[in-house]
Amino acid sequence: MERSDMSFSVSTQSDGGSRGCEWGNGNGISSLLAQKTNILKPSFWRMVREILKFKNDALTYLEYHEHNTDVDCNETLGQFIQSHGYSLFFQEAYLIPVCAGLWPSSSQGVLSLSAFFVLSFFHNHDLLQLFRYPQLPTVKALLQSVVDKVKGELESMGCRIKTSCRVKSVSSFDGAGHRVLENDGSEETYDSVILGVHAPNALKVLGAEATHYELKILGACQYVHRDIYLHCDQNLMPRNSSAWSAWNFLGTTSRGFSVTYWLNHIQKIESARPFLVTLDAPCVPDHVLLKWSTSLPVPSVALAKAYLQLDKIQGKRGIWFCGAYQVMASMKMD
Ligand SMILES: Cc1cc2nc3c(=O)[nH]c(=O)nc-3n(C[C@H](O)[C@H](O)[C@H](O)COP(=O)(O)OP(=O)(O)OC[C@H]3O[C@@H](n4cnc5c(N)ncnc54)[C@H](O)[C@@H]3O)c2cc1C
């Protein structure tokens, strides 16, 4: 493992396409003031003060809920922002771009996210720091080396690993185990099953056998589809190069934000050519090297509530469930 910094930048655009406010935290004052006109903007300095206040308010809020687990976490981010009196500029040049870049939401959607989830995520990812941005552990060698290691461990325990087989259905088998039917028509029986798929896919393979609670809890998890590009198009990065950071949020409050990961910085790739990964690009970037897509779970108050009932389905009939949706629902993400 090696440490990799997770600094970030924000570039807001007006609907006409011109850049609004641009700043970053990757390189101290020079990235904070990458856009020189910000020096003269009282609203910008108020935002900076509010980012510091936000950290204190968030920690107080999280601590309160940690010590009062019986208190509901129903508050939305919008309610939290309103009750603590944050400025519109703070929302538009910091909170909304960062949240909309992290989770698939419109500006309004961001404000309806669970406050507890967002604040926990910011805290766990050290996003509450203005300058001492987080140093996250990253895999030094190729990810394949991690996969090989896990595979080796499992095989040494006697596990047989089958890959590239799509499961069509999982159904109970004479009350003693489960029948796993694959797309190619082959089937096998197992004592227990762990479904490591997205919540809607888990419900799909369980079909009509899904219980009331499985439908209720897994059904509360919504996903959005995202296209992802690996490319070299600098137009998706801050205009001022001193603002370039590990994560770069760029967009408009009406049309949404993209997040671009600067791989040269994150993975210490020594190349004059920028290698960038963008989620939610406003258009197809130039110089695309690879495109793929995925679905990501949407953090919502409904999901957080459903998670509290997870023990009603976990292992109850020899079936366990796992996936990022549970991490998201439990408000922690590592
Ligand atoms: C660019 C990018 C950066 C990210 N950065 C971070 C980060 O810094 N930190 C973080 O925590 N998360 C990050 N994420 C999110 C994280 O990668 C995902 O949330 C996570 O991989 C989801 O895990 P999962 O197990 O729920 O689903 P997946 O990883 O999608 O796994 C589900 C698997 O189930 C398989 N499957 C589906 N249906 C069937 C079926 N019927 N039969 C057999 N197999 C099936 C799929 O093929 C897939 O392999 C990032 C995502 C992206 C795209």
The ligand as a Gaussian input file, in Angstrom:
#p B3LYP/6-31G(d) Opt

LIG

0 1
 C      -14.310000       5.880000     -10.704000
 C      -14.851000       5.327000      -9.408000
 C      -14.216000       5.650000      -8.222000
 C      -14.689000       5.138000      -7.012000
 N      -14.025000       5.474000      -5.869000
 C      -14.433000       4.942000      -4.704000
 C      -13.730000       5.228000      -3.481000
 O      -12.766000       5.973000      -3.485000
 N      -14.183000       4.663000      -2.325000
 C      -15.262000       3.849000      -2.318000
 O      -15.619000       3.343000      -1.265000
 N      -15.945000       3.573000      -3.452000
 C      -15.569000       4.085000      -4.629000
 N      -16.260000       3.818000      -5.770000
 C      -17.500000       3.024000      -5.660000
 C      -17.199000       1.539000      -5.541000
 O      -16.325000       1.132000      -6.559000
 C      -18.519000       0.783000      -5.705000
 O      -19.461000       1.358000      -4.813000
 C      -18.332000      -0.691000      -5.340000
 O      -17.446000      -1.313000      -6.219000
 C      -19.663000      -1.400000      -5.447000
 O      -19.475000      -2.696000      -4.904000
 P      -20.618000      -3.763000      -4.952000
 O      -19.991000      -5.044000      -4.463000
 O      -21.831000      -3.270000      -4.274000
 O      -20.996000      -3.879000      -6.475000
 P      -20.081000      -4.256000      -7.711000
 O      -18.653000      -3.928000      -7.483000
 O      -20.770000      -3.624000      -8.894000
 O      -20.182000      -5.848000      -7.751000
 C      -21.376000      -6.512000      -8.097000
 C      -20.966000      -7.703000      -8.958000
 O      -22.089000      -8.536000      -9.134000
 C      -22.032000      -9.060000     -10.430000
 N      -23.389000      -9.524000     -10.797000
 C      -24.520000      -8.800000     -10.961000
 N      -25.567000      -9.591000     -11.250000
 C      -25.080000     -10.861000     -11.246000
 C      -25.663000     -12.127000     -11.494000
 N      -26.967000     -12.240000     -11.794000
 N      -24.893000     -13.230000     -11.429000
 C      -23.572000     -13.130000     -11.124000
 N      -22.958000     -11.953000     -10.875000
 C      -23.700000     -10.836000     -10.954000
 C      -21.546000      -7.897000     -11.276000
 O      -21.014000      -8.378000     -12.494000
 C      -20.482000      -7.306000     -10.358000
 O      -19.230000      -7.888000     -10.581000
 C      -15.825000       4.308000      -6.981000
 C      -16.473000       3.989000      -8.176000
 C      -16.009000       4.492000      -9.379000
 C      -16.719000       4.120000     -10.634000

